[in-house]
Amino acid sequence: MLAILALSNRKPVMRQRLTELLWSTRPTDLARASLRQEIHRLLDALQPFGTEIIDIGRHTLTLRPDLTSVDVEDIYTGDLGALDDTVEPEEMLFTDLNGIDPAFDQWLQTQRARFSRHIQHLMKSDQVSPDSLARILPSYSPSDKDPMPGDAGPETPPPIARAGQFHAQPNDSLSAGHFPWKNGAPGLETLRRLSDPPAIGPRPQNGKGEGDSQPPAPSAKVRSLSLTLMPIETKDPSLKTLADELGSLLNMMFVGSDAFTLVISQPPRDELDATGDWIEALRGRQIDFLCTGILHSSVKGNDEHPALLLRLIDVQNGGEMIWTVRAALPSGTRLNPGLAAPLLARAVLSAQWSAILRHARHLLKCSIQALAPDQLAARALVTLLQAQPHALHEAETLLKFAEWLGPNQPLVAIARAVTEMTRANAFLQGDHAASVARALAAAQHAAVLSQHNISRNFLLAFVYCHIPGYADTADALLSPFKSNDEDADQAWFAPYRALQALLALINGREETARNLLKHYRISGNAQPLSVAMDPCAVLYLFLADLPTEAVRVGRMVAALYPQLPSALVYHLVALTTEENDAERTAILARLSALDPELTIRRVMMSNPSLPAGARAKLATALHLTGLPE
């Protein structure tokens, strides 16, 4: 409500208009009651000056100018210099205004487009100096091939403003119209040429040789996250040896993670018990996360299997448990503990991302100028998980700063690969080939920088799964995570299961894909690749001839990611198997408002690795959705 009043140019806003924007799906009487309640809440929040800030009339509400100022107003009435005078707040009033109401979403997009057009007009005017241009560029998301702010020479053409994002002229060799493997699998030389890591330009300098427009480096050395592992516990003496072996495997896998400083030494358990508050003792030793495990026997059917419960505890925030998995270990693990290695690899990768994302959410309160490169990359990943177009632009800006300050940080390269695959798979943007090429470059760069981190295999496999002709390469890269004893109890690592299903579809093994997808669990922002993978699971269910499950998961994904084009598109595809015209019409309307330029061609371009039969089935369904060609 405050956002609507702030962007109304100080003009009265009708109460009816507020109900139409904020409660468009409710009956009129309920919407009016909700409005009255929210007005009281807003006035209470603005105490003691509530009624002096907002004029409450019988039919209208108005934001008064006496005690308020609106930064966007200053920019509309001023020039680019007003951006320099706009101070970044210590903490955002609202981190996300999307998804409140479909009508409000459309209004918000209109406001953002209006602001973008205004900035574009200012940049095209003769009064814009190169310095002003350099100052404004970092606030938006330049494409990967853009020069860094201030690097543009006198011959560089001005950027093109489009839908709130500034882009340089596209690189012809990577543009969507020149898909390097459109007519077949790419040669290795083509992939090497496309995947050369982009050169990191020098930091921008002003005439005096000082970096005016660069983001300042962190003022103090940032301590890396630390993790300690407790020995795996068991009450069954016959499992003690296996518990020790599994603990050793976990130690080796966590050592290869660049996300943590692994703290091996730890006080004996009886000493921890004697402290009375052993979490407090760990906090005093600057331990950030603690991983614990319990091994016990479990009966499945007529067979008894050892089952492992792993937990990750946030030590610095009250000892809160932030992640847990339970899985039955493969048969034969008692005699050969190595059989559990694939399951542990998935667990370590999942725990690693849970800790990084948890830490990054705490960083949302910090100014980006105080963050180190790996923290900027982690914050970009969390921002990306908001799963809406504005978040993609914001994540791109954060990632640019991270690459600028720390181009050789493994997490920065990993975040770039995740961002590009999310751009291609989740947002269905027209530069799919270029995004995949940039993702491949970043994933290969991360593999070089982090040769012991198990996430590099998974990330490379994810990219290669989406390049025609490289399914065997992806399958080989996934081998450290592959178990010969898959069951529903191991379905918690959703990205792995979805990739295996995609590979099965590519290789014509639909029954295998069905078995994998029957137990698919939506990850729901638990992994950086969630946004790129969850909607695709709906498509894979549809292609594997599981229509009922595809519709069910489609409704779930569309609810979890209401601003994500792929979530809505693939839900529409799944709905073509049912007679549900009302729901299809509503989803299509939301999709058209979200991305009016989305076409069937763009969706098909985003799925180049699917075999011919699956592509034909997808194309037929897309023509039934009502999307334009």
Secondary structure, DSSP 8 states (H G I E B T S, - for coil): -HHHHHTTTT--EEHHHHHHHH-TTS-HHHHHHHHHHHHHHHHHHTTTSHHHHEEE-SSEEEE-SSS---HHHHHHHS-THHHHT----SS-S-S--TTS-HHHHHHHHHHHHHHHHHHHHHHHSTT--HHHHHHHGGGS---TTS--TT---TT----EEETTEEE----GGGSGGG-TTTTS---HHHHHHHTS----------TTS--SSS----SS-----EEEE---B-S-GGGHHHHHHHHHHHHHHHHT-TT-EE------HHHHHHTS-HHHHHHHTT--EEEEEEEEEEEETTEEEEEEEEEEEEGGGTTEEEEEEEEE--TTTTT-GGGGHHHHHHHHHHHHHHHHHHHHHHHTTS-GGG--HHHHHHHHHHHHTT-SHHHHHHHHHHHHHHHHH-TT-HHHHHHHHHHHHHHHHTS--S-HHHHHHHHHHHHHHHHHH-TT-THHHHHHHHHHTTSTT-HHHHHHHTGGG--SS--GGGTT-HHHHHHHHHHHHHTT-HHHHHHHHTT----TTSSTTHHHHHHHHHHHHHHTT-HHHHHHHHHHHHHH-TT-HHHHHHHHHHHTTS--HHHHHHHHHHHHHH-TT--HHHHHHT-TTS-HHHHHHHHHHHHHHT---
